């Protein structure tokens, strides 16, 4: 079980570069390079919503004292890829837990 790193460019007007690390233990780390924003979310707090310019990725970090949220617009292809990476991480984790 290894973390999977993905790099995307947001589809909003700013075209920010985003690095995302999907951790098989159930978290996703999102780093927006230009604005130096970072959030770590559990899979349960990651949402995909259809938008005009693509798919909105919403990641909520409720572990910190102040509620933090990042909202990015990804291309449909990138959002589908990220969704598949998250689904695969969940399956790997479930398989590991059932083998123990």
DSSP file (Angstrom, degrees, kcal/mol; ACC not computed):
  #  RESIDUE AA STRUCTURE BP1 BP2  ACC     N-H-->O    O-->H-N    N-H-->O    O-->H-N    TCO  KAPPA ALPHA  PHI   PSI    X-CA   Y-CA   Z-CA
    1    1 A X              0   0    0      0, 0.0     2,-0.4     0, 0.0    24,-0.1   0.000 360.0 360.0 360.0 107.0    0.0    0.0    0.0
    2    2 A X        -     0   0    0     22,-0.0     2,-0.1    21,-0.0    20,-0.0  -0.876 360.0-106.1-117.2 150.0    1.7    3.1   -1.3
    3    3 A X        -     0   0    0     -2,-0.4     2,-0.5    20,-0.1    20,-0.2  -0.466  32.6-139.6 -69.5 146.0    0.5    6.7   -1.4
    4    4 A X  E     -A   22   0A   0     18,-2.3    18,-3.0    -2,-0.1     2,-0.4  -0.944  11.0-153.9-112.7 125.1   -0.3    7.8   -5.0
    5    5 A X  E     -A   21   0A   0     -2,-0.5     2,-0.3    16,-0.2    16,-0.2  -0.841  13.3-177.9-102.3 135.3    0.7   11.3   -6.1
    6    6 A X  E     -A   20   0A   0     14,-3.3    14,-3.2    -2,-0.4     2,-0.4  -0.965  12.0-154.6-129.0 145.6   -1.3   13.1   -8.8
    7    7 A X  E     +A   19   0A   0     -2,-0.3     2,-0.3    12,-0.2    12,-0.2  -0.984  21.0 167.4-123.3 132.6   -0.6   16.6  -10.3
    8    8 A X  E     -A   18   0A   0     10,-2.8    10,-3.0    -2,-0.4     2,-0.5  -0.875  31.9-130.3-136.0 166.0   -3.4   18.6  -11.9
    9    9 A X  E     -A   17   0A   0     -2,-0.3    66,-0.4     8,-0.2     8,-0.2  -0.992  34.6-119.0-117.3 127.2   -4.1   22.1  -13.2
   10   10 A X        -     0   0    0      6,-3.1    64,-0.2    -2,-0.5    62,-0.0  -0.294  11.2-141.9 -65.5 151.4   -7.3   23.7  -11.9
   11   11 A X        +     0   0    0     62,-3.8    63,-0.1    44,-0.1    -1,-0.1   0.285  69.1 100.9 -99.8   8.4   -9.8   24.6  -14.6
   12   12 A X  S >  S-     0   0    0     61,-0.4     3,-1.0     4,-0.1    60,-0.0  -0.176  97.9 -82.5 -79.4-175.3  -11.0   27.9  -13.0
   13   13 A X  T 3  S+     0   0    0      1,-0.2    -1,-0.1     2,-0.1    -2,-0.0   0.702 126.3  56.4 -63.8 -21.3   -9.7   31.2  -14.2
   14   14 A X  T 3  S-     0   0    0      2,-0.0    -1,-0.2     0, 0.0    -3,-0.1   0.681  86.1-149.9 -88.7 -18.3   -6.5   31.0  -12.2
   15   15 A X    <   -     0   0    0     -3,-1.0     2,-0.1     1,-0.1    -4,-0.1   0.921  26.6-171.9  46.9  55.3   -5.2   27.7  -13.6
   16   16 A X        -     0   0    0     -7,-0.1    -6,-3.1     1,-0.1     2,-0.5  -0.442  24.0-117.5 -77.6 149.9   -3.4   26.8  -10.4
   17   17 A X  E     -A    9   0A   0     -8,-0.2    16,-2.3    -2,-0.1     2,-0.4  -0.762  33.5-167.3 -89.4 131.1   -1.1   23.8  -10.1
   18   18 A X  E     -AB   8  32A   0    -10,-3.0   -10,-2.8    -2,-0.5     2,-0.5  -0.973  13.2-162.3-126.7 128.0   -2.3   21.3   -7.6
   19   19 A X  E     -AB   7  31A   0     12,-2.6    12,-2.8    -2,-0.4     2,-0.4  -0.943  14.0-172.4-106.6 129.9   -0.5   18.3   -6.1
   20   20 A X  E     -AB   6  30A   0    -14,-3.2   -14,-3.3    -2,-0.5     2,-0.5  -0.983   9.4-165.1-126.3 131.0   -2.6   15.7   -4.5
   21   21 A X  E     -AB   5  29A   0      8,-2.4     8,-2.8    -2,-0.4     2,-0.7  -0.971   7.6-156.3-116.3 122.1   -1.4   12.7   -2.5
   22   22 A X  E     -AB   4  28A   0    -18,-3.0   -18,-2.3    -2,-0.5     2,-0.4  -0.878  10.8-158.0 -99.5 115.7   -3.9    9.9   -1.9
   23   23 A X  E >>  - B   0  27A   0      4,-2.9     3,-2.0    -2,-0.7     4,-1.0  -0.802  16.6-137.4 -96.7 131.4   -2.9    7.9    1.2
   24   24 A X  T 34 S+     0   0    0     -2,-0.4    69,-0.1     1,-0.3    -1,-0.1   0.666  97.6  73.2 -64.5 -15.1   -4.3    4.4    1.5
   25   25 A X  T 34 S-     0   0    0      2,-0.1    -1,-0.3     1,-0.1    65,-0.0   0.430 126.6 -86.4 -80.5   4.6   -5.1    4.9    5.2
   26   26 A X  T <4 S+     0   0    0     -3,-2.0    17,-2.1     1,-0.3     2,-0.3   0.683  90.6 107.9 108.5  20.2   -8.0    7.1    4.2
   27   27 A X  E  <  -BC  23  42A   0     -4,-1.0    -4,-2.9    15,-0.3     2,-0.4  -0.901  46.3-153.6-128.0 159.7   -6.7   10.6    3.7
   28   28 A X  E     -BC  22  41A   0     13,-2.8    13,-2.6    -2,-0.3     2,-0.5  -0.999   8.4-153.3-130.5 130.0   -6.0   13.0    0.8
   29   29 A X  E     -BC  21  40A   0     -8,-2.8    -8,-2.4    -2,-0.4     2,-0.5  -0.917  11.8-167.6-104.9 123.8   -3.4   15.8    1.0
   30   30 A X  E     -BC  20  39A   0      9,-2.9     9,-2.0    -2,-0.5     2,-0.5  -0.956   5.7-177.6-116.1 123.7   -4.1   18.7   -1.4
   31   31 A X  E     -BC  19  38A   0    -12,-2.8   -12,-2.6    -2,-0.5     2,-0.7  -0.981  13.2-160.4-122.1 121.6   -1.4   21.3   -2.0
   32   32 A X  E  >> -BC  18  37A   0      5,-2.5     5,-1.1    -2,-0.5     4,-0.9  -0.902  11.2-159.5 -98.7 114.0   -2.1   24.4   -4.2
   33   33 A X  T  45S+     0   0    0    -16,-2.3     3,-0.4    -2,-0.7    -1,-0.2   0.913  81.3  48.2 -65.8 -47.8    1.3   25.6   -5.2
   34   34 A X  T  45S+     0   0    0    -17,-0.4    -1,-0.2     1,-0.2   -16,-0.1   0.896 122.2  33.1 -64.1 -41.5    0.7   29.2   -6.2
   35   35 A X  T  45S-     0   0    0      2,-0.1    -1,-0.2     0, 0.0    -2,-0.2   0.454 101.2-129.8 -95.2  -0.5   -1.4   30.1   -3.1
   36   36 A X  T  <5 +     0   0    0     -4,-0.9     2,-0.3    -3,-0.4    -3,-0.2   0.837  52.5 155.9  54.7  35.5    0.6   27.8   -0.8
   37   37 A X  E   < -C   32   0A   0     -5,-1.1    -5,-2.5     2,-0.0     2,-0.4  -0.713  18.3-178.1 -90.7 143.6   -2.7   26.3    0.5
   38   38 A X  E     +C   31   0A   0     -2,-0.3     2,-0.3    -7,-0.2    -7,-0.2  -0.999   7.6 171.4-142.6 139.1   -2.7   22.9    2.1
   39   39 A X  E     -C   30   0A   0     -9,-2.0    -9,-2.9    -2,-0.4     2,-0.5  -0.993  18.2-154.5-145.7 142.7   -5.4   20.7    3.5
   40   40 A X  E     +C   29   0A   0     -2,-0.3     2,-0.4   -11,-0.2    23,-0.3  -0.982  23.4 180.0-115.9 124.1   -5.6   17.1    4.6
   41   41 A X  E     -C   28   0A   0    -13,-2.6   -13,-2.8    -2,-0.5     2,-0.2  -0.929  28.5-122.4-124.9 146.6   -9.0   15.5    4.4
   42   42 A X  E >   -C   27   0A   0     18,-0.4     3,-2.3    -2,-0.4   -15,-0.3  -0.535  38.5-108.3 -74.9 155.0  -10.4   12.1    5.2
   43   43 A X  G >  S+     0   0    0    -17,-2.1     3,-1.6     1,-0.3    -1,-0.1   0.837 119.5  63.2 -55.0 -33.3  -12.0   10.4    2.3
   44   44 A X  G 3  S+     0   0    0    -18,-0.3    -1,-0.3     1,-0.3   -17,-0.1   0.696 102.6  50.5 -65.2 -17.7  -15.4   11.0    4.0
   45   45 A X  G <  S+     0   0    0     -3,-2.3    15,-2.1    15,-0.1     2,-0.5   0.089  88.6  96.8-109.7  21.7  -14.8   14.7    3.7
   46   46 A X  E <   -D   59   0B   0     -3,-1.6     2,-0.4    13,-0.2    13,-0.2  -0.956  52.7-179.4-111.9 126.4  -13.9   14.7    0.0
   47   47 A X  E     -D   58   0B   0     11,-2.7    11,-2.9    -2,-0.5     2,-0.5  -0.956  19.6-153.8-130.6 145.4  -16.8   15.6   -2.4
   48   48 A X  E     -D   57   0B   0     -2,-0.4     2,-0.4     9,-0.2     9,-0.2  -0.977  17.4-179.9-116.2 129.1  -17.1   15.9   -6.2
   49   49 A X  E     -D   56   0B   0      7,-2.4     7,-3.6    -2,-0.5     2,-0.2  -0.996  30.9-114.7-132.4 135.9  -19.8   18.2   -7.6
   50   50 A X  E     +D   55   0B   0     -2,-0.4     2,-0.2     5,-0.2     5,-0.2  -0.462  43.0 175.7 -67.6 133.2  -20.6   18.8  -11.3
   51   51 A X        -     0   0    0      3,-2.8    -1,-0.0    -2,-0.2     3,-0.0  -0.734  43.1 -98.8-131.3-179.7  -19.9   22.4  -12.3
   52   52 A X  S    S+     0   0    0     -2,-0.2     3,-0.1     1,-0.2    -1,-0.1   0.905 120.1  33.9 -69.2 -43.2  -19.9   24.6  -15.4
   53   53 A X  S    S-     0   0    0      1,-0.1     2,-0.3    22,-0.0    -1,-0.2   0.499 133.3 -60.7 -94.1  -4.2  -16.2   24.5  -16.1
   54   54 A X  S    S-     0   0    0     21,-0.1    -3,-2.8    22,-0.1     2,-0.5  -0.950  84.8 -29.3 161.3-141.9  -15.6   20.9  -14.9
   55   55 A X  E     -DE  50  74B   0     19,-3.0    19,-3.2    -2,-0.3     2,-0.5  -0.946  53.4-133.4-114.5 128.6  -16.0   19.1  -11.7
   56   56 A X  E     -DE  49  73B   0     -7,-3.6    -7,-2.4    -2,-0.5     2,-0.6  -0.687  14.3-155.9 -82.7 126.4  -15.6   20.8   -8.3
   57   57 A X  E     -DE  48  72B   0     15,-3.5    15,-2.6    -2,-0.5     2,-0.5  -0.917  10.9-169.9-101.1 121.2  -13.4   19.0   -5.8
   58   58 A X  E     -DE  47  71B   0    -11,-2.9   -11,-2.7    -2,-0.6     2,-0.5  -0.962   4.9-177.1-117.9 121.5  -14.3   20.0   -2.3
   59   59 A X  E     -DE  46  70B   0     11,-2.6    11,-2.4    -2,-0.5     2,-0.4  -0.978   7.3-162.0-121.4 123.7  -11.9   18.9    0.5
   60   60 A X  E     - E   0  69B   0    -15,-2.1     2,-0.6    -2,-0.5   -18,-0.4  -0.879   6.2-160.6-107.9 134.9  -12.8   19.7    4.1
   61   61 A X  E     + E   0  68B   0      7,-3.2     7,-1.9    -2,-0.4     3,-0.3  -0.919  20.6 162.9-114.0 103.4  -10.3   19.6    7.0
   62   62 A X        +     0   0    0     -2,-0.6    -1,-0.1     5,-0.2     5,-0.1   0.341  58.4  83.6-101.6   5.7  -12.1   19.4   10.3
   63   63 A X  S    S+     0   0    0    -23,-0.3    -1,-0.2     5,-0.1     2,-0.1   0.737  78.7  75.5 -81.4 -21.3   -9.1   18.2   12.3
   64   64 A X  S    S-     0   0    0     -3,-0.3     4,-0.1     2,-0.2    -3,-0.0  -0.439  95.4-108.7 -86.7 166.3   -7.8   21.7   12.8
   65   65 A X  S    S+     0   0    0     -2,-0.1     2,-0.5     2,-0.1    -1,-0.1   0.866 107.8  50.5 -64.2 -36.5   -9.4   24.1   15.3
   66   66 A X  S    S-     0   0    0      1,-0.0     2,-0.2    -5,-0.0    -2,-0.2  -0.885  99.7-110.0-103.0 133.9  -10.8   26.3   12.5
   67   67 A X        -     0   0    0     -2,-0.5     2,-0.4    -5,-0.1    -5,-0.2  -0.437  39.7-166.3 -62.5 124.4  -12.8   24.6    9.8
   68   68 A X  E     +E   61   0B   0     -7,-1.9    -7,-3.2    -2,-0.2     2,-0.3  -0.910   9.2 178.8-117.4 142.9  -10.7   24.7    6.6
   69   69 A X  E     -E   60   0B   0     -2,-0.4     2,-0.4    -9,-0.2    -9,-0.2  -0.999  14.1-161.5-145.4 141.3  -12.0   23.9    3.1
   70   70 A X  E     -E   59   0B   0    -11,-2.4   -11,-2.6    -2,-0.3     2,-0.5  -0.987   7.0-169.2-121.2 133.7  -10.5   23.9   -0.4
   71   71 A X  E     +E   58   0B   0     -2,-0.4     2,-0.3   -13,-0.2   -13,-0.2  -0.987  12.7 171.9-124.1 121.7  -12.6   24.0   -3.5
   72   72 A X  E     -E   57   0B   0    -15,-2.6   -15,-3.5    -2,-0.5     2,-0.6  -0.918  29.0-133.3-126.7 151.6  -11.0   23.4   -6.9
   73   73 A X  E     -E   56   0B   0     -2,-0.3   -62,-3.8   -17,-0.3   -61,-0.4  -0.939  29.3-177.4-106.2 119.3  -12.4   22.9  -10.4
   74   74 A X  E     -E   55   0B   0    -19,-3.2   -19,-3.0    -2,-0.6   -64,-0.1  -0.771  33.7 -98.6-109.5 156.8  -10.8   20.0  -12.2
   75   75 A X     >  -     0   0    0    -66,-0.4     4,-2.7    -2,-0.3     5,-0.2  -0.359  38.8-111.5 -65.1 157.1  -11.4   18.8  -15.7
   76   76 A X  H  > S+     0   0    0      1,-0.2     4,-2.3     2,-0.2     5,-0.2   0.890 119.0  51.8 -59.9 -39.3  -13.9   15.9  -15.9
   77   77 A X  H  > S+     0   0    0      2,-0.2     4,-2.3     1,-0.2    -1,-0.2   0.924 111.4  46.0 -63.6 -45.3  -11.1   13.5  -17.0
   78   78 A X  H  > S+     0   0    0      2,-0.2     4,-2.6     1,-0.2    -2,-0.2   0.898 112.6  50.6 -65.2 -40.6   -8.8   14.6  -14.0
   79   79 A X  H  X S+     0   0    0     -4,-2.7     4,-2.5     2,-0.2    -2,-0.2   0.900 110.6  49.2 -64.1 -41.0  -11.7   14.3  -11.6
   80   80 A X  H  X S+     0   0    0     -4,-2.3     4,-2.2    -5,-0.2    -2,-0.2   0.916 111.4  49.7 -64.3 -42.9  -12.6   10.8  -12.8
   81   81 A X  H  X S+     0   0    0     -4,-2.3     4,-2.2     2,-0.2    -2,-0.2   0.935 112.1  47.3 -60.4 -46.7   -8.9    9.7  -12.5
   82   82 A X  H  X S+     0   0    0     -4,-2.6     4,-2.4     1,-0.2    -2,-0.2   0.897 110.3  52.6 -62.9 -40.9   -8.7   11.1   -9.0
   83   83 A X  H  X S+     0   0    0     -4,-2.5     4,-2.5     1,-0.2    -1,-0.2   0.900 109.8  49.0 -61.1 -41.4  -12.0    9.4   -8.0
   84   84 A X  H  X S+     0   0    0     -4,-2.2     4,-2.5     2,-0.2    -2,-0.2   0.881 109.2  52.2 -66.1 -38.8  -10.6    6.1   -9.4
   85   85 A X  H  X S+     0   0    0     -4,-2.2     4,-2.1     2,-0.2    -2,-0.2   0.919 111.9  46.3 -63.2 -43.5   -7.4    6.5   -7.4
   86   86 A X  H  X S+     0   0    0     -4,-2.4     4,-2.3     2,-0.2    -2,-0.2   0.926 112.1  50.6 -64.2 -44.9   -9.4    7.1   -4.2
   87   87 A X  H  X S+     0   0    0     -4,-2.5     4,-2.3     1,-0.2    -2,-0.2   0.903 110.7  49.5 -59.6 -42.0  -11.6    4.1   -4.9
   88   88 A X  H  X S+     0   0    0     -4,-2.5     4,-2.6     2,-0.2    -1,-0.2   0.889 109.1  52.0 -65.3 -39.3   -8.5    1.9   -5.5
   89   89 A X  H  X S+     0   0    0     -4,-2.1     4,-2.3     2,-0.2    -1,-0.2   0.902 110.0  49.4 -63.3 -40.6   -7.0    3.1   -2.2
   90   90 A X  H  X S+     0   0    0     -4,-2.3     4,-2.6     2,-0.2    -2,-0.2   0.927 111.9  48.0 -63.6 -44.8  -10.2    2.2   -0.4
   91   91 A X  H  X S+     0   0    0     -4,-2.3     4,-2.5     2,-0.2    -2,-0.2   0.907 111.3  50.5 -63.4 -42.3  -10.3   -1.3   -2.0
   92   92 A X  H  X S+     0   0    0     -4,-2.6     4,-2.4     2,-0.2    -1,-0.2   0.921 112.0  47.6 -60.8 -44.2   -6.6   -1.9   -1.1
   93   93 A X  H  X S+     0   0    0     -4,-2.3     4,-2.4     2,-0.2    -2,-0.2   0.919 112.3  48.6 -64.4 -44.3   -7.2   -0.9    2.5
   94   94 A X  H  X S+     0   0    0     -4,-2.6     4,-2.1     1,-0.2    -1,-0.2   0.891 111.4  50.6 -63.2 -39.2  -10.3   -3.1    2.8
   95   95 A X  H  X S+     0   0    0     -4,-2.5     4,-1.7     2,-0.2    -2,-0.2   0.913 110.5  49.1 -65.1 -42.6   -8.4   -6.0    1.3
   96   96 A X  H  X S+     0   0    0     -4,-2.4     4,-1.0     1,-0.2    -2,-0.2   0.918 111.4  49.1 -61.7 -44.1   -5.5   -5.6    3.7
   97   97 A X  H  < S+     0   0    0     -4,-2.4     3,-0.2     1,-0.2    -1,-0.2   0.860 110.9  49.8 -66.0 -35.9   -7.9   -5.4    6.7
   98   98 A X  H  < S+     0   0    0     -4,-2.1    -1,-0.2     1,-0.2    -2,-0.2   0.801 107.8  54.8 -73.6 -27.5   -9.8   -8.6    5.5
   99   99 A X  H  <        0   0    0     -4,-1.7    -1,-0.2     1,-0.2    -2,-0.2   0.727 360.0 360.0 -75.3 -21.8   -6.5  -10.4    5.1
  100  100 A X     <        0   0    0     -4,-1.0    -1,-0.2    -3,-0.2    -2,-0.2   0.489 360.0 360.0 -78.3 360.0   -5.4   -9.6    8.7
